[in-house]
Amino acid sequence: MAEVTFYGADWCSDCRRSKALLNKESVDFELKDVAEHAEFAVEAEGISGRKNIPVIQFADGEFLVEPSDIDLHAALAKRGLVQ
């Protein structure tokens, strides 16, 4: 499993914002497009218990749903993935 798994879709503005932060910080992540693969939508809902995206799961099992940039950055920093 990647350190960060990202469940999202291109049409989702929150997904685009979170992906932009990950890319800006050069964080490697596995992208699972829920619009292209229905099984990824099922996985994301199984993780979060909600249909909201993005769902960003970390290798330690913790996850965020629709995080703000501040919350996402803090979660990445906690894991040593960003400064």
KEKE-3310 file (N, C-alpha, C; in steps of 0.2 Angstrom, whole numbers, plus 5000, padded with zeros to 4 digits):
npx = (5004:5002:5010:5000:4984:4973:4956:4946:4938:4939:4929:4927:4928:4934:4943:4951:4958:4964:4972:4981:4988:4995:5003:5010:5017:5025:5021:5020:5007:4994:4982:4965:4952:4936:4925:4928:4930:4919:4921:4931:4924:4916:4925:4930:4919:4918:4929:4927:4913:4905:4898:4905:4919:4935:4942:4956:4967:4979:4994:4995:4982:4973:4962:4956:4942:4936:4946:4952:4965:4974:4972:4975:4988:4994:4991:5000:5012:5013:5016:5028:5029:5030:5037)
npy = (4994:5011:5026:5036:5035:5041:5044:5050:5061:5069:5079:5084:5098:5099:5088:5091:5102:5096:5087:5096:5101:5090:5087:5100:5099:5088:5075:5058:5048:5036:5036:5034:5033:5037:5040:5033:5020:5010:5001:5008:5018:5011:5006:5018:5023:5012:5014:5027:5028:5036:5045:5055:5064:5071:5055:5052:5041:5035:5026:5021:5018:5028:5041:5055:5065:5075:5086:5101:5112:5115:5105:5094:5096:5096:5083:5076:5082:5076:5063:5064:5067:5080:5096)
npz = (5000:4996:5004:5005:5000:4988:4986:4974:4962:4945:4943:4955:4965:4978:4978:4968:4974:4985:4979:4972:4982:4987:4976:4975:4986:4983:4987:4985:4979:4978:4966:4966:4956:4958:4950:4938:4941:4949:4960:4967:4973:4981:4990:4996:5002:5011:5019:5025:5028:5023:5008:5003:4995:4993:4999:5009:5013:5024:5026:5039:5042:5046:5041:5030:5026:5014:5018:5024:5017:5027:5037:5030:5027:5040:5043:5034:5038:5051:5048:5043:5030:5024:5026)
capx = (5000:5006:5009:4994:4979:4968:4950:4942:4936:4941:4924:4926:4933:4938:4948:4957:4962:4968:4977:4985:4992:4999:5007:5014:5022:5029:5019:5018:5000:4990:4975:4959:4947:4929:4921:4930:4930:4914:4924:4934:4919:4913:4931:4930:4913:4919:4934:4924:4906:4901:4899:4909:4926:4940:4944:4963:4969:4986:4997:4993:4975:4969:4960:4953:4937:4935:4950:4955:4972:4977:4971:4979:4995:4995:4991:5006:5018:5013:5019:5035:5029:5031:5041)
capy = (5000:5018:5029:5040:5033:5046:5042:5056:5062:5075:5084:5086:5104:5098:5083:5095:5106:5092:5084:5101:5102:5084:5088:5105:5096:5082:5069:5052:5045:5031:5039:5029:5038:5034:5041:5029:5013:5010:4998:5012:5022:5007:5006:5024:5023:5007:5017:5033:5027:5042:5045:5061:5063:5065:5051:5052:5037:5035:5019:5019:5017:5034:5044:5061:5066:5082:5090:5108:5112:5115:5098:5089:5097:5094:5075:5074:5083:5071:5057:5066:5068:5087:5100)
capz = (5000:4996:5010:5004:4994:4987:4982:4971:4955:4942:4943:4962:4967:4984:4976:4964:4978:4989:4974:4970:4988:4987:4970:4977:4992:4980:4990:4981:4982:4974:4964:4964:4953:4960:4944:4932:4944:4954:4965:4971:4977:4987:4995:4999:5007:5017:5024:5028:5031:5019:5001:5002:4992:4993:5005:5009:5018:5026:5027:5046:5043:5047:5034:5031:5022:5012:5022:5022:5016:5034:5040:5026:5028:5046:5043:5031:5043:5057:5046:5040:5022:5022:5032)
cpx = (5004:5005:5003:4990:4974:4962:4947:4940:4938:4936:4923:4931:4937:4944:4953:4961:4966:4974:4983:4990:4997:5005:5012:5019:5026:5028:5017:5011:4998:4983:4970:4953:4940:4924:4922:4929:4925:4917:4928:4930:4916:4919:4931:4925:4914:4924:4931:4917:4902:4902:4903:4916:4929:4940:4952:4965:4977:4988:4995:4986:4970:4967:4957:4947:4936:4939:4951:4962:4976:4977:4975:4986:4998:4996:4998:5012:5018:5016:5026:5035:5030:5034:5035)
cpy = (5006:5021:5034:5037:5038:5044:5049:5055:5069:5081:5087:5092:5102:5093:5087:5099:5102:5089:5090:5102:5096:5085:5094:5103:5090:5076:5064:5050:5041:5034:5033:5033:5034:5035:5035:5021:5013:5006:5002:5017:5018:5006:5012:5025:5018:5010:5023:5032:5032:5041:5051:5060:5070:5062:5050:5047:5036:5027:5016:5017:5023:5037:5051:5061:5073:5087:5097:5107:5111:5108:5093:5090:5095:5086:5073:5076:5078:5065:5058:5066:5075:5090:5103)
cpz = (5000:5003:5011:4998:4994:4983:4980:4964:4952:4943:4950:4964:4973:4983:4972:4969:4983:4985:4973:4976:4988:4982:4972:4982:4989:4984:4985:4984:4976:4972:4963:4962:4954:4954:4938:4935:4950:4960:4970:4975:4982:4992:4999:5004:5013:5022:5028:5031:5027:5012:4999:4999:4993:5000:5004:5015:5018:5027:5034:5047:5044:5041:5036:5025:5020:5017:5020:5021:5022:5037:5036:5027:5035:5047:5040:5035:5048:5055:5043:5033:5019:5028:5036)
residu = (MET:ALA:GLU:VAL:THR:PHE:TYR:GLY:ALA:ASP:TRP:CYS:SER:ASP:CYS:ARG:ARG:SER:LYS:ALA:LEU:LEU:ASN:LYS:GLU:SER:VAL:ASP:PHE:GLU:LEU:LYS:ASP:VAL:ALA:GLU:HIS:ALA:GLU:PHE:ALA:VAL:GLU:ALA:GLU:GLY:ILE:SER:GLY:ARG:LYS:ASN:ILE:PRO:VAL:ILE:GLN:PHE:ALA:ASP:GLY:GLU:PHE:LEU:VAL:GLU:PRO:SER:ASP:ILE:ASP:LEU:HIS:ALA:ALA:LEU:ALA:LYS:ARG:GLY:LEU:VAL:GLN)
# end
